[in-house]
Amino acid sequence: MTYPAPVDLPTKDLFRLDVSGGAGGVGTTVGKAILEIGGDVVFADMPPSPNPDTWKTIEDIAAASGTKAWYHQLNVTDADSIPQVFNTIREEIRFPLRGLVACAGISGECDACDYPAEVFRKIVDVNLTGTFLVTQAVAKEMHASKVTGSMVLIASMSGWVTNRGINTAPYNASKSAIHQLARSLAAEWGHPQNVFPGRTPGDANPNLEEERKAYPPIRVNTISPGHIATPIAGAAIQRGLVDQWKKQNMLGRISQPEEFRAPVLFLLAEGSSYMTGADLRVDGGHCAW
Ligand SMILES: NC(=O)c1ccc[n+]([C@@H]2O[C@H](COP(=O)([O-])OP(=O)(O)OC[C@H]3O[C@@H](n4cnc5c(N)ncnc54)[C@H](O)[C@@H]3O)[C@@H](O)[C@H]2O)c1
C-alpha cells in the first residue's frame, strides 16, 4: 500500500509548521515568509521570550495575512522538556502540525588538535541530536493527527565541503550527519509501514511484536546553505573572511536569509510532493567549483 499523491489538498493548508531556532536569522525570516503565505507558525528558540521588535513585526505580518504565530522557549537538546513544550503547542494551534523547519544550530572555531571534547560534544548535541529530537517530537504529532508532513532540516554546504580559512571540524561533521539523518528519517517515515512490498512488518522489524502502524507519509529533506550574513557567521565576518568567501562562489557574494524563503517554502509545500531524502544546495555555486 502506498499513500496517494496529495493532488486535492488546498494550497492554504500546505504550511502549518514549527520553526525551531526560530529567533535566529534564518528561522525568523522563513517563519515570516510562511505566515505571509498563509501558514500558522510556532517559533521555538532558547530565549524565554522573543525580541520585542522582531515579535511585533511577526504579529503584524500574521494579522495582515490572517495567520497566527506563537513563541515557545525550547532547548532542542533537552529531551525531557521537548514533550512538555509540544503538549502546550498542541493545545493552542488551530491546525495539526504539517511541517517543520529545523534551524537551530551553533558553530565554533578551534584547531582540531586543541578542540575541547566538551565543546565538540556540545556542537554535535545541538546540531545533530537536537535536530533529531525535534523531528522525533514533530513526527509523533503528525502521526497522532494522521496527517502528511514535510520536514526541512537546515544543514550546510559544510556538510559537503570543508570551510576554507576557518577550523570548524565538529560543525562540519554535524552537518554531514544531518544529511544522513534526513535520508534515514525519510526512509522510515515516507512509506506507511516502512517496509518494501513483499516483506512483512515483522520481517523488517524483528523487535516489534505487533504489526507497525501505518501513517501518512512524512517527507524529510535538507537545505545546504552557503555562507549567510547572520549572527552565526558574525566572528568570521568581523575577521574579514567574508571577502575571501565572496571569491569562492560563482555569484561573488554571500547570501542573505531572505534567499532561503523560496527553497524552504518549496520543500514544505506539496509542489515538492515527490521529493524526500534529498538535499537542496543553495550556495551560490560554492560547491560546484
Ligand atoms: N549563517 C551561515 O552562514 C550558515 C550557513 C550554512 C548553514 N547555516 C545553518 O543555518 C541554521 C540557522 O542559522 P542562522 O544563520 O540563522 O544562525 P543564528 O545564530 O542566527 O540562528 C541559530 C539559532 O539557533 C538557536 N539555538 C542554538 N542552540 C539552540 C538550542 N539548544 N535549542 C534551541 N535553539 C537553539 C539560536 O538561539 C539561534 O536563534 C543553522 O543550523 C546553521 O548551522 C548557517
The ligand as an SDF file (V2000), in Angstrom:
LIG
                    3D

 44 48  0  0  0  0  0  0  0  0999 V2000
   24.8550   31.6550    8.6730 N   0  0  0  0  0  0  0  0  0  0  0  0
   25.5020   30.8240    7.8660 C   0  0  0  0  0  0  0  0  0  0  0  0
   26.4910   31.1880    7.2060 O   0  0  0  0  0  0  0  0  0  0  0  0
   25.0110   29.4220    7.6950 C   0  0  0  0  0  0  0  0  0  0  0  0
   25.4770   28.6580    6.6210 C   0  0  0  0  0  0  0  0  0  0  0  0
   25.0340   27.3580    6.4500 C   0  0  0  0  0  0  0  0  0  0  0  0
   24.1240   26.8200    7.3480 C   0  0  0  0  0  0  0  0  0  0  0  0
   23.6800   27.5580    8.3870 N   0  0  0  0  0  0  0  0  0  0  0  0
   22.7340   26.9310    9.3080 C   0  0  0  0  0  0  0  0  0  0  0  0
   21.5140   27.6430    9.2970 O   0  0  0  0  0  0  0  0  0  0  0  0
   20.8360   27.4300   10.5350 C   0  0  0  0  0  0  0  0  0  0  0  0
   20.3480   28.7670   11.0580 C   0  0  0  0  0  0  0  0  0  0  0  0
   21.4810   29.5410   11.3780 O   0  0  0  0  0  0  0  0  0  0  0  0
   21.4750   31.1370   11.3210 P   0  0  0  0  0  0  0  0  0  0  0  0
   22.4430   31.5300   10.2870 O   0  0  0  0  0  0  0  0  0  0  0  0
   20.0790   31.6380   11.2990 O   0  0  0  0  0  0  0  0  0  0  0  0
   22.1870   31.4260   12.7140 O   0  0  0  0  0  0  0  0  0  0  0  0
   21.6110   32.0990   14.0360 P   0  0  0  0  0  0  0  0  0  0  0  0
   22.7200   32.0140   15.0280 O   0  0  0  0  0  0  0  0  0  0  0  0
   21.0170   33.4120   13.7140 O   0  0  0  0  0  0  0  0  0  0  0  0
   20.4120   31.1140   14.4480 O   0  0  0  0  0  0  0  0  0  0  0  0
   20.6190   29.8940   15.1120 C   0  0  0  0  0  0  0  0  0  0  0  0
   19.5290   29.7690   16.1600 C   0  0  0  0  0  0  0  0  0  0  0  0
   19.6560   28.5100   16.8330 O   0  0  0  0  0  0  0  0  0  0  0  0
   19.2810   28.7630   18.1590 C   0  0  0  0  0  0  0  0  0  0  0  0
   19.7830   27.7110   19.0510 N   0  0  0  0  0  0  0  0  0  0  0  0
   21.0640   27.4520   19.3750 C   0  0  0  0  0  0  0  0  0  0  0  0
   21.1070   26.4330   20.2710 N   0  0  0  0  0  0  0  0  0  0  0  0
   19.8240   26.0660   20.4970 C   0  0  0  0  0  0  0  0  0  0  0  0
   19.2250   25.0930   21.3280 C   0  0  0  0  0  0  0  0  0  0  0  0
   19.9450   24.2880   22.1150 N   0  0  0  0  0  0  0  0  0  0  0  0
   17.8770   24.9720   21.3160 N   0  0  0  0  0  0  0  0  0  0  0  0
   17.1270   25.7890   20.5230 C   0  0  0  0  0  0  0  0  0  0  0  0
   17.6360   26.7300   19.7210 N   0  0  0  0  0  0  0  0  0  0  0  0
   18.9760   26.8670   19.7160 C   0  0  0  0  0  0  0  0  0  0  0  0
   19.9050   30.1090   18.4900 C   0  0  0  0  0  0  0  0  0  0  0  0
   19.3170   30.6810   19.6400 O   0  0  0  0  0  0  0  0  0  0  0  0
   19.6270   30.8760   17.2360 C   0  0  0  0  0  0  0  0  0  0  0  0
   18.4010   31.5680   17.2820 O   0  0  0  0  0  0  0  0  0  0  0  0
   21.8480   26.7350   11.4620 C   0  0  0  0  0  0  0  0  0  0  0  0
   21.5550   25.3680   11.5340 O   0  0  0  0  0  0  0  0  0  0  0  0
   23.1700   26.9660   10.7530 C   0  0  0  0  0  0  0  0  0  0  0  0
   24.1130   25.9550   11.0490 O   0  0  0  0  0  0  0  0  0  0  0  0
   24.0850   28.8610    8.5730 C   0  0  0  0  0  0  0  0  0  0  0  0
  1  2  1  0
  2  3  2  0
  2  4  1  0
  4  5  1  0
  4 44  2  0
  5  6  2  0
  6  7  1  0
  7  8  2  0
  8  9  1  0
  8 44  1  0
  9 10  1  0
  9 42  1  0
 10 11  1  0
 11 12  1  0
 11 40  1  0
 12 13  1  0
 13 14  1  0
 14 15  2  0
 14 16  1  0
 14 17  1  0
 17 18  1  0
 18 19  2  0
 18 20  1  0
 18 21  1  0
 21 22  1  0
 22 23  1  0
 23 24  1  0
 23 38  1  0
 24 25  1  0
 25 26  1  0
 25 36  1  0
 26 27  1  0
 26 35  1  0
 27 28  2  0
 28 29  1  0
 29 30  1  0
 29 35  2  0
 30 31  1  0
 30 32  2  0
 32 33  1  0
 33 34  2  0
 34 35  1  0
 36 37  1  0
 36 38  1  0
 38 39  1  0
 40 41  1  0
 40 42  1  0
 42 43  1  0
M  CHG  2   8   1  16  -1
M  END
$$$$
